């Protein structure tokens, strides 16, 4: 990151804005009284002063991620395809405002997606009738929820979708349903503490050196959490990325489930996931419940796990190529 003037940490990131190439524009706007920090990526033929109107795409980042990681990578890929793309830090996270930090309410994350749409519609060079949304990991679940209610989104896509509410409620792979009431009680106690000025967090781990992170990886089974330590801690670490969230947020997270209203998604839908990802069950479940979409497709990336779709070039290119066809047909 220290080598990139925009703080980008993904392979092939824009190092400088050059005429005739894809450029990046840091922006800020207000949403629900909070300052949102975002990056807008513009295509190589972009002319803000001309008459041309560009189709556009919002990109929502994973849980604990920031706009400079995989969301930025796919926003840049979309700009290379000719779209204006925006990747914003979620409210209470990254460079965006909001206190306490890492408050994680589904309503806020859903509003963040619509807020990106708001900003795009304010740009004179964006065609407001051709806006799509892409969500990655937790951002995928929240993008689906936004598409359920915000019909300015004309097409919707997800990559490695993560149903955050389901996991916070039931545990990963629904493996901890026995402790649902315990977690809810913990959240209630945390809310009382917040009223007294004490904020408590889940996943609030001390910083680790690389050798400590690699030792931790050796103790974890292959899959989401091991790959997550590698991606967020070593290969694509960013100081603004933080996997923790306020314990009180569980009161809101555990009542959320993206599956609940998937019948409201009537836009064209593309859901992409690694065929060996241990999170694939969440994509399968949501996809099955889409009964009113204009069209829908489940695209599996052969050999890919959840987080490897974020950065392994082979998997990124497969996802980007599929996304290019989908958007060309539906936007």
LINGI-V75062 format. One record per residue. RES is the residue in one small letter. SS is DSSP state (H for helix, E for strand, L for the rest). PSI is psi in whole degrees, -180 to 180 (* if undefined). OMEGA is omega in whole degrees, -180 to 180 (* if undefined). Layout:
BEGIN
{{RES | SS | PSI | OMEGA} {RES | SS | PSI | OMEGA}}
END
This chain:
BEGIN
{{x | L | -37 | -177} {x | L | -19 | -179} {x | L | -5 | -177} {x | L | 124 | -175} {x | L | -21 | 179} {x | L | 2 | 180} {x | L | 13 | -177} {x | L | 141 | -175} {x | L | 11 | -178} {x | L | 158 | -178} {x | L | 135 | 179} {x | L | 17 | -177} {x | L | 150 | 175} {x | L | 128 | 179} {x | L | -26 | 180} {x | L | 149 | 177} {x | L | 121 | -179} {x | L | 141 | 178} {x | L | 139 | 177} {x | L | 5 | 179} {x | L | 170 | 174} {x | L | 131 | 180} {x | E | 161 | 179} {x | E | 139 | -176} {x | E | 105 | 175} {x | E | 133 | -179} {x | E | 168 | 175} {x | E | 147 | 178} {x | E | 164 | -178} {x | E | 139 | 178} {x | E | 119 | -180} {x | L | 37 | 178} {x | L | 7 | -178} {x | E | 138 | 177} {x | E | 123 | 180} {x | E | 131 | 176} {x | E | 133 | -176} {x | E | 164 | 171} {x | E | 129 | 174} {x | E | 128 | 178} {x | E | 131 | -179} {x | E | 147 | -178} {x | L | 168 | -177} {x | L | -30 | -178} {x | L | 14 | -175} {x | L | 133 | 177} {x | L | 99 | -176} {x | L | -23 | -176} {x | L | -7 | -179} {x | L | -173 | -178} {x | L | -7 | -175} {x | L | 138 | 176} {x | L | 131 | -177} {x | E | 142 | 168} {x | E | 158 | -174} {x | E | 160 | -178} {x | E | 134 | 170} {x | E | 146 | 178} {x | E | 118 | -180} {x | E | 130 | -174} {x | L | 165 | 179} {x | L | 167 | 172} {x | L | 130 | 178} {x | L | -6 | -179} {x | L | 180 | 177} {x | L | 170 | -174} {x | L | -18 | -177} {x | L | -4 | -178} {x | L | -129 | -173} {x | H | -33 | 178} {x | H | -40 | 177} {x | H | -39 | 178} {x | H | -49 | -178} {x | H | -30 | 174} {x | H | -40 | 178} {x | H | -41 | 177} {x | H | -41 | -180} {x | H | -40 | 177} {x | H | -35 | 177} {x | H | -25 | 177} {x | L | -8 | 179} {x | L | 8 | -179} {x | L | 148 | 164} {x | E | 131 | -177} {x | E | 144 | 179} {x | E | 132 | 174} {x | E | 120 | -176} {x | E | 147 | 170} {x | L | 137 | 180} {x | L | 154 | 174} {x | L | 138 | -180} {x | L | 6 | -176} {x | L | 162 | 177} {x | L | -136 | 179} {x | L | -6 | 179} {x | L | 159 | -178} {x | L | -174 | 179} {x | L | 131 | 177} {x | L | 143 | -1} {x | L | 157 | -178} {x | L | 147 | 179} {x | L | 26 | 167} {x | L | 133 | -172} {x | L | 81 | 177} {x | L | 129 | 177} {x | H | -39 | -180} {x | H | -37 | 178} {x | H | -44 | -179} {x | H | -36 | 177} {x | H | -44 | 178} {x | H | -34 | 178} {x | H | -40 | 179} {x | H | -48 | 178} {x | H | -31 | 177} {x | H | -36 | 175} {x | H | -38 | 176} {x | H | -44 | 177} {x | H | -49 | -176} {x | H | -42 | 179} {x | H | -40 | -179} {x | H | -19 | 179} {x | L | -11 | -178} {x | L | 126 | -175} {x | L | -24 | -176} {x | L | 5 | 178} {x | E | 134 | 175} {x | E | 105 | -175} {x | E | -16 | 178} {x | E | 1 | 180} {x | E | 67 | 178} {x | E | 129 | 177} {x | E | 169 | 179} {x | E | 135 | 175} {x | E | 133 | 176} {x | E | 140 | -177} {x | E | 131 | 180} {x | L | -127 | 179} {x | H | -35 | 176} {x | H | -25 | 176} {x | H | -44 | 178} {x | H | -43 | -179} {x | H | -30 | 176} {x | H | -40 | 175} {x | H | -42 | 179} {x | H | -38 | 177} {x | H | -41 | -180} {x | H | -26 | 178} {x | H | -34 | -172} {x | H | -22 | -176} {x | L | 98 | -175} {x | L | 7 | 167} {x | L | -20 | 175} {x | E | 113 | -173} {x | E | -17 | 176} {x | E | 148 | -175} {x | E | 139 | -180} {x | E | 150 | 176} {x | E | 153 | 175} {x | E | 123 | 180} {x | L | 52 | -176} {x | L | 137 | -179} {x | L | 118 | 179} {x | L | 88 | -171} {x | H | -43 | -179} {x | H | -43 | 180} {x | H | -43 | -178} {x | H | -41 | 179} {x | H | -31 | -179} {x | H | -52 | -170} {x | H | -9 | -172} {x | L | 164 | -179} {x | H | 135 | -176} {x | H | 34 | 178} {x | H | 37 | -172} {x | L | 4 | -177} {x | L | 45 | 180} {x | H | -21 | -178} {x | H | -22 | -175} {x | H | 19 | 180} {x | H | -49 | -177} {x | H | -33 | 177} {x | H | -43 | 180} {x | H | -39 | 178} {x | H | -39 | 177} {x | H | -41 | 178} {x | H | -40 | 179} {x | H | -40 | 179} {x | H | -42 | 178} {x | H | -37 | 179} {x | H | -35 | 178} {x | H | -41 | 177} {x | H | -39 | 178} {x | H | -40 | 179} {x | H | -36 | 178} {x | H | -24 | 179} {x | L | 7 | 176} {x | L | 7 | 180} {x | L | 117 | -180} {x | L | 126 | 178} {x | L | 155 | -173} {x | E | 152 | 168} {x | E | 142 | 179} {x | L | 27 | -178} {x | L | 81 | -176} {x | L | 147 | 178} {x | L | 153 | 178} {x | L | 145 | -180} {x | L | 148 | 173} {x | L | 165 | -176} {x | H | -40 | -179} {x | H | -32 | 176} {x | H | -39 | 179} {x | H | -41 | 179} {x | H | -35 | 177} {x | H | -39 | 177} {x | H | -41 | 179} {x | H | -38 | -179} {x | H | -23 | -179} {x | H | -13 | -176} {x | L | 144 | 176} {x | L | 155 | 178} {x | L | 135 | 179} {x | L | -156 | -171} {x | H | -52 | -171} {x | H | -37 | 176} {x | H | -47 | 178} {x | H | -32 | 179} {x | H | -41 | 176} {x | H | -43 | 180} {x | H | -49 | -174} {x | H | -54 | -174} {x | H | -25 | -177} {x | H | -27 | -172} {x | H | -67 | -169} {x | H | -33 | -177} {x | L | 37 | -179} {x | L | 142 | 176} {x | L | 135 | -175} {x | L | -22 | -180} {x | L | -13 | 180} {x | L | 137 | -176} {x | L | 122 | -175} {x | L | -7 | -178} {x | L | 163 | 174} {x | E | 155 | -177} {x | E | 138 | -180} {x | H | -36 | 180} {x | H | -26 | 179} {x | H | -24 | -180} {x | H | -29 | 178} {x | H | -35 | -179} {x | H | -41 | -178} {x | H | -42 | -174} {x | L | -16 | 177} {x | L | -1 | -177} {x | L | 141 | 173} {x | L | 116 | -176} {x | H | -26 | -180} {x | H | -22 | -170} {x | H | -37 | -173} {x | H | 35 | -179} {x | H | -16 | 176} {x | H | -15 | 178} {x | H | -12 | 177} {x | L | 109 | 179} {x | L | 2 | 176} {x | L | 163 | 171} {x | E | 138 | -173} {x | E | 134 | 172} {x | E | 123 | 175} {x | E | 125 | -177} {x | E | 140 | 180} {x | E | 155 | 173} {x | E | 138 | -176} {x | L | -15 | 177} {x | L | 17 | 180} {x | L | 137 | 178} {x | L | -2 | 176} {x | L | 0 | -174} {x | H | -27 | -179} {x | H | -27 | 179} {x | H | -40 | 174} {x | H | -45 | 180} {x | H | -44 | -177} {x | H | -47 | -180} {x | H | -42 | -178} {x | H | -41 | -179} {x | H | -31 | -175} {x | L | -2 | 176} {x | L | 108 | -176} {x | L | -8 | -175} {x | L | 8 | -179} {x | L | 145 | 176} {x | L | -38 | 173} {x | L | 156 | 177} {x | E | 148 | 180} {x | E | 136 | 173} {x | E | 119 | -178} {x | E | 118 | -178} {x | E | 133 | -179} {x | E | 109 | -172} {x | L | 129 | 175} {x | L | 0 | -173} {x | L | 139 | 168} {x | L | 178 | -175} {x | L | -63 | -173} {x | H | -22 | 176} {x | H | -22 | 176} {x | H | -15 | -179} {x | H | -28 | -166} {x | L | -23 | 180} {x | L | 120 | -172} {x | H | -43 | -179} {x | H | -44 | -177} {x | H | -37 | 178} {x | H | -43 | -179} {x | H | -37 | 178} {x | H | -43 | 179} {x | H | -44 | -179} {x | H | -40 | 180} {x | H | -42 | 178} {x | H | -41 | 179} {x | H | -38 | 180} {x | H | -45 | 179} {x | H | -45 | -179} {x | H | -47 | -178} {x | H | -37 | 178} {x | H | -34 | -179} {x | H | -25 | -168} {x | H | -5 | -179} {x | L | * | *}}
END
